[in-house]
Amino acid sequence: MQDFLLLTGIVLKAEPIGEYDRRIVILTKERGKISAFARGARKPNSKLMAASNPFSFGKFKLYEGRNSYTLSDSEISNYFEELRLDLSGAYYGMYFLEISDYYTRENSDETNMLKLLYQSLRALTSETFDNRLVRYIFEIKSIAINGELPQANAVMKLSDAALYTIDYIFRTQTEKIFSFTVSQEVLCEVGAFADKVCKLVMDRNFKSLEILENIE
């Protein structure tokens, strides 16, 4: 009997393969970013259809082959349906998925990125937070997690309030990071900083961000 793995994670992206299958990329707590085939996931009434969509978070039962994984079953605890019903929220979420895909690797400890992604998607579904603030927190924290965040005052001139906010994002545990709001003035400063740093450290244009900026 073939052994299986039970991994906790979130689907970052999915693409059709053949007539009925999907290839998905999952960011997992146990094995970092992995690719897996979901056989028959595009067939009507397939038990893997919903679980193989981006944003799906939960436990994934997989069989490990020589060169790939195969998804056998899942127990999804959050589909983030609210994002699917909100055009702007969906593109914010897809942008976060793209950055997570950009930064993470297979067989690496990506626990912090997984936590940040999950908490950020939850924040997008809350009416408490401005989506722009959620975006700037995600950008700054993801860069910090990956060891690329420069000193804020070396990048641009910022007010004390903006410097404090950026330092708070850097130092606060991910589970507690979405616990504040800022004035519009500080939001604009932090956003300008995040934008500049992203352009400095990321050598890629993200499609979802381009669409998001066009619709806002």
PLY file of the C-alpha trace (Angstrom):
ply
format ascii 1.0
element vertex 216
property float x
property float y
property float z
element edge 215
property int vertex1
property int vertex2
end_header
0.00 0.00 0.00
1.40 3.36 -1.03
2.08 5.78 1.81
0.64 9.26 1.66
1.56 12.65 3.07
-0.82 14.95 4.92
0.33 18.54 4.44
-1.18 21.82 5.61
-1.11 24.62 3.09
-2.76 26.96 0.63
-3.10 26.70 -3.15
-1.09 29.45 -4.84
-2.01 28.72 -8.44
-3.63 26.18 -10.72
-3.44 25.43 -14.43
-5.28 22.96 -16.67
-3.45 19.85 -17.80
-4.93 17.69 -20.53
-8.70 17.36 -20.71
-9.64 16.90 -17.06
-6.59 17.38 -14.83
-5.01 20.32 -13.03
-1.49 21.09 -11.93
-1.48 23.05 -8.70
1.17 24.78 -6.62
0.69 24.57 -2.84
2.59 26.49 -0.19
2.86 24.00 2.67
3.98 24.23 6.27
5.90 20.97 6.14
7.64 21.01 2.74
7.59 24.58 1.50
6.26 25.14 -2.01
5.34 22.00 -3.95
3.66 21.15 -7.24
1.03 18.45 -7.48
-1.29 16.92 -10.06
-4.99 16.82 -9.31
-6.26 14.03 -11.55
-9.79 14.56 -12.83
-10.17 17.84 -10.91
-11.93 19.50 -13.86
-14.56 16.81 -14.18
-18.07 17.76 -13.01
-18.63 16.77 -9.36
-14.97 15.92 -8.80
-14.11 15.94 -5.10
-10.88 17.75 -6.01
-12.48 20.57 -8.01
-12.88 23.14 -5.22
-9.74 22.09 -3.35
-7.58 22.66 -6.43
-8.55 26.34 -6.77
-6.29 29.21 -5.63
-6.93 30.46 -2.06
-8.04 27.02 -0.81
-6.48 26.48 2.62
-6.48 23.28 4.62
-4.99 19.81 4.72
-3.98 18.05 1.52
-3.54 14.29 1.20
-0.84 13.61 -1.39
1.10 10.70 -2.79
4.76 11.37 -3.47
6.16 10.08 -6.74
9.71 10.17 -8.00
9.36 13.60 -9.61
5.98 14.95 -8.50
3.11 14.76 -6.06
-0.44 13.61 -6.74
-3.39 15.04 -4.82
-5.67 12.32 -3.52
-7.99 14.11 -1.10
-8.30 17.26 0.99
-9.93 18.81 4.01
-10.36 22.50 3.23
-11.05 24.77 6.18
-11.18 28.08 4.29
-11.92 28.74 0.62
-11.88 32.53 1.11
-15.15 32.74 -0.79
-15.49 36.43 0.15
-12.55 37.26 -2.11
-14.11 35.46 -5.04
-17.15 37.76 -4.76
-15.14 40.99 -4.54
-13.22 42.00 -7.69
-10.78 44.32 -5.93
-10.29 41.96 -2.99
-9.69 39.06 -5.37
-6.89 40.88 -7.16
-5.29 41.93 -3.88
-5.40 38.27 -2.86
-3.98 37.07 -6.18
-1.17 39.59 -5.83
-0.32 38.10 -2.44
-0.35 34.62 -3.99
2.03 35.79 -6.72
4.51 37.26 -4.23
4.34 34.08 -2.14
5.07 32.03 -5.25
7.96 34.36 -6.10
9.64 34.10 -2.71
9.11 30.49 -1.62
11.00 27.31 -2.49
10.51 23.56 -2.18
11.92 21.83 0.92
12.48 25.18 2.65
10.95 26.31 5.92
8.23 28.64 4.63
6.15 28.66 7.81
6.41 32.42 8.23
5.36 33.14 4.65
2.43 30.74 4.97
1.31 32.44 8.20
1.67 35.88 6.62
-0.29 34.86 3.53
-3.11 33.32 5.55
-3.42 36.25 7.96
-3.27 38.74 5.09
-6.08 37.00 3.20
-8.14 36.99 6.39
-7.52 40.71 6.78
-8.74 41.30 3.21
-12.06 39.71 4.11
-12.48 41.98 7.14
-14.20 45.36 6.94
-11.88 46.63 9.68
-8.86 47.17 7.44
-8.18 49.32 4.41
-7.03 46.89 1.69
-4.19 49.25 0.84
-2.81 48.93 4.37
-3.11 45.14 4.18
-1.15 45.25 0.93
1.64 47.43 2.35
1.93 45.26 5.45
2.13 42.14 3.29
4.76 43.63 0.98
6.99 44.95 3.77
6.67 41.86 5.96
7.29 39.41 3.11
10.45 41.29 2.14
11.53 41.34 5.78
10.90 37.59 6.21
13.18 36.98 3.25
15.93 39.18 4.68
15.82 41.92 2.06
14.26 44.86 3.92
16.60 47.89 3.97
16.68 50.56 6.66
13.62 52.73 6.04
15.37 56.08 6.45
18.04 54.98 3.95
15.40 54.52 1.26
13.51 57.81 1.57
12.69 60.62 3.95
9.77 59.62 6.19
7.90 61.09 9.14
8.43 59.65 12.61
4.94 58.10 12.46
5.71 56.32 9.18
9.08 55.11 10.49
7.39 53.77 13.62
4.78 51.95 11.50
7.39 50.30 9.29
9.43 49.27 12.33
6.27 47.85 13.94
5.57 45.77 10.84
9.16 44.52 10.85
9.24 43.56 14.54
5.73 42.27 15.23
4.85 38.58 15.07
2.74 37.73 12.04
-0.19 36.50 14.15
-0.47 39.94 15.77
0.45 42.19 12.88
-3.05 43.14 11.74
-3.92 45.06 14.87
-3.62 48.73 13.94
-4.77 51.45 11.60
-3.03 54.64 10.49
-3.97 58.06 9.20
-4.26 58.65 5.46
-1.04 60.67 5.52
0.92 57.84 7.13
-0.77 55.30 4.85
0.47 57.22 1.81
4.02 57.40 3.20
4.14 53.70 4.06
2.70 52.90 0.63
5.37 54.96 -1.12
8.06 53.18 0.90
6.63 49.73 0.14
6.37 50.54 -3.57
9.96 51.75 -3.75
11.36 48.78 -1.83
9.41 46.28 -3.96
10.94 47.80 -7.09
14.39 47.64 -5.52
14.33 43.99 -4.45
11.88 42.19 -6.76
12.94 41.60 -10.35
9.47 40.80 -11.65
6.24 42.49 -12.68
3.14 40.93 -11.16
0.13 40.63 -13.48
-2.46 40.88 -10.73
-0.91 44.12 -9.44
-1.08 45.66 -12.92
-4.79 44.78 -13.16
-5.44 45.97 -9.60
-3.88 49.35 -10.26
-5.98 49.74 -13.40
-9.29 49.03 -11.67
-8.68 51.21 -8.60
0 1
1 2
2 3
3 4
4 5
5 6
6 7
7 8
8 9
9 10
10 11
11 12
12 13
13 14
14 15
15 16
16 17
17 18
18 19
19 20
20 21
21 22
22 23
23 24
24 25
25 26
26 27
27 28
28 29
29 30
30 31
31 32
32 33
33 34
34 35
35 36
36 37
37 38
38 39
39 40
40 41
41 42
42 43
43 44
44 45
45 46
46 47
47 48
48 49
49 50
50 51
51 52
52 53
53 54
54 55
55 56
56 57
57 58
58 59
59 60
60 61
61 62
62 63
63 64
64 65
65 66
66 67
67 68
68 69
69 70
70 71
71 72
72 73
73 74
74 75
75 76
76 77
77 78
78 79
79 80
80 81
81 82
82 83
83 84
84 85
85 86
86 87
87 88
88 89
89 90
90 91
91 92
92 93
93 94
94 95
95 96
96 97
97 98
98 99
99 100
100 101
101 102
102 103
103 104
104 105
105 106
106 107
107 108
108 109
109 110
110 111
111 112
112 113
113 114
114 115
115 116
116 117
117 118
118 119
119 120
120 121
121 122
122 123
123 124
124 125
125 126
126 127
127 128
128 129
129 130
130 131
131 132
132 133
133 134
134 135
135 136
136 137
137 138
138 139
139 140
140 141
141 142
142 143
143 144
144 145
145 146
146 147
147 148
148 149
149 150
150 151
151 152
152 153
153 154
154 155
155 156
156 157
157 158
158 159
159 160
160 161
161 162
162 163
163 164
164 165
165 166
166 167
167 168
168 169
169 170
170 171
171 172
172 173
173 174
174 175
175 176
176 177
177 178
178 179
179 180
180 181
181 182
182 183
183 184
184 185
185 186
186 187
187 188
188 189
189 190
190 191
191 192
192 193
193 194
194 195
195 196
196 197
197 198
198 199
199 200
200 201
201 202
202 203
203 204
204 205
205 206
206 207
207 208
208 209
209 210
210 211
211 212
212 213
213 214
214 215
